[in-house]
Amino acid sequence: MSEKAKNAPSRHQLHLLVSLAQLICWSAFAIELHRAIQGNSLSWAYVFEWPVLAGYAIYMWKKLLSEGTAHPASDVAPANPSDEIARQRYNAYLRRVHGAAAEAGAQSAAARQPTRTPLTNEGDESVE
């Protein structure tokens, strides 16, 4: 059993959680509707918010229930052979480009080696 499956809530826990969420959302809807009718204009926003949250709880409940029964797709279509050949050619091209760049970098690094100048005695760039 995978770690994700061990930590996933059971079906009974999901049913309990969605029932609790529905109870809270619809109770809050009733309270806010009562307050809005009494004249609290801000409560009208909550009157519409709580049913949306209740709907979202139902959506997530269905999604989590179906996720537990879904099986991963094991019949993945094989790659197109022409795509595989194109990928291999592109990778070979990248190796040539990066190989040439590495060689050019090594040659330029050798060309930048400090030489003996009148300012230094040891061939380094520090002046004492």
Secondary structure per residue as TSV (DSSP state, phi and psi in degrees):
chain	resnum	aa	ss	phi	psi
A	1	M	-	360.0	134.2
A	2	S	-	-75.3	163.3
A	3	E	H	-63.7	-36.5
A	4	K	H	-65.1	-41.0
A	5	A	H	-68.2	-33.4
A	6	K	H	-66.6	-37.3
A	7	N	H	-86.2	-10.0
A	8	A	S	-71.7	139.8
A	9	P	-	-69.4	151.5
A	10	S	-	-74.0	169.4
A	11	R	H	-62.3	-37.7
A	12	H	H	-66.0	-38.8
A	13	Q	H	-65.8	-39.1
A	14	L	H	-63.3	-42.4
A	15	H	H	-62.8	-41.3
A	16	L	H	-65.5	-43.4
A	17	L	H	-64.4	-43.7
A	18	V	H	-68.9	-33.8
A	19	S	H	-64.7	-43.1
A	20	L	H	-64.0	-42.3
A	21	A	H	-63.2	-41.0
A	22	Q	H	-65.6	-41.5
A	23	L	H	-60.4	-45.6
A	24	I	H	-65.7	-46.8
A	25	C	H	-64.2	-45.2
A	26	W	H	-75.2	-28.7
A	27	S	H	-67.2	-44.5
A	28	A	H	-64.1	-37.0
A	29	F	H	-59.6	-45.8
A	30	A	H	-64.3	-41.7
A	31	I	H	-64.4	-46.7
A	32	E	H	-67.7	-35.3
A	33	L	H	-64.0	-42.9
A	34	H	H	-61.0	-44.3
A	35	R	H	-66.4	-37.7
A	36	A	H	-67.1	-39.6
A	37	I	H	-66.4	-30.7
A	38	Q	T	-76.7	-7.9
A	39	G	T	121.5	-2.2
A	40	N	-	-79.9	104.4
A	41	S	T	-69.9	-28.1
A	42	L	T	-66.7	-28.0
A	43	S	H	-66.3	-20.9
A	44	W	H	-62.8	-33.9
A	45	A	H	-64.5	-39.9
A	46	Y	H	-72.4	-28.0
A	47	V	H	-59.1	-36.2
A	48	F	H	-89.2	-23.7
A	49	E	H	-72.6	-43.8
A	50	W	H	-63.9	-40.9
A	51	P	H	-64.7	-32.5
A	52	V	H	-65.4	-42.8
A	53	L	H	-65.3	-36.4
A	54	A	H	-64.7	-40.8
A	55	G	H	-64.5	-38.5
A	56	Y	H	-65.4	-38.4
A	57	A	H	-62.3	-40.8
A	58	I	H	-64.7	-43.2
A	59	Y	H	-59.0	-47.8
A	60	M	H	-66.9	-36.5
A	61	W	H	-60.8	-47.9
A	62	K	H	-63.8	-40.4
A	63	K	H	-64.9	-43.7
A	64	L	H	-67.7	-35.3
A	65	L	H	-67.6	-41.9
A	66	S	H	-73.2	-27.9
A	67	E	H	-66.3	-32.9
A	68	G	H	-70.9	-26.0
A	69	T	H	-99.2	-12.0
A	70	A	-	-73.4	144.0
A	71	H	-	-112.0	140.1
A	72	P	-	-64.9	148.7
A	73	A	-	-72.1	115.4
A	74	S	-	-98.1	-12.2
A	75	D	-	-98.9	68.8
A	76	V	-	-75.6	134.3
A	77	A	-	-65.2	137.8
A	78	P	-	-66.0	151.4
A	79	A	-	-67.5	147.8
A	80	N	-	-67.9	127.9
A	81	P	H	-58.7	-34.4
A	82	S	H	-69.0	-33.1
A	83	D	H	-66.2	-39.7
A	84	E	H	-64.4	-42.2
A	85	I	H	-64.4	-43.0
A	86	A	H	-62.3	-40.0
A	87	R	H	-64.4	-42.4
A	88	Q	H	-63.9	-40.8
A	89	R	H	-64.3	-41.9
A	90	Y	H	-64.9	-42.1
A	91	N	H	-63.0	-38.8
A	92	A	H	-64.1	-40.6
A	93	Y	H	-60.4	-44.9
A	94	L	H	-63.5	-38.6
A	95	R	H	-63.0	-40.5
A	96	R	H	-65.4	-44.6
A	97	V	H	-63.8	-46.8
A	98	H	H	-71.1	-32.2
A	99	G	H	-66.1	-42.5
A	100	A	H	-66.2	-38.4
A	101	A	H	-67.0	-37.8
A	102	A	H	-67.2	-40.2
A	103	E	H	-65.6	-42.3
A	104	A	H	-64.4	-37.6
A	105	G	H	-65.9	-38.4
A	106	A	H	-68.0	-39.2
A	107	Q	H	-67.2	-41.2
A	108	S	H	-70.8	-31.0
A	109	A	H	-66.8	-37.9
A	110	A	H	-67.5	-35.6
A	111	A	H	-70.3	-22.7
A	112	R	T	-90.4	3.9
A	113	Q	S	-60.6	137.5
A	114	P	-	-66.0	144.3
A	115	T	-	-116.2	167.1
A	116	R	-	-71.9	125.0
A	117	T	-	-122.8	166.3
A	118	P	T	-62.0	-21.0
A	119	L	T	-82.3	-22.8
A	120	T	-	-122.2	154.1
A	121	N	S	-102.8	-28.3
A	122	E	S	-101.2	-2.1
A	123	G	S	88.5	-0.5
A	124	D	S	-94.6	173.6
A	125	E	S	-95.6	4.1
A	126	S	-	-85.7	142.4
A	127	V	-	-115.9	126.6
A	128	E	-	-104.4	360.0
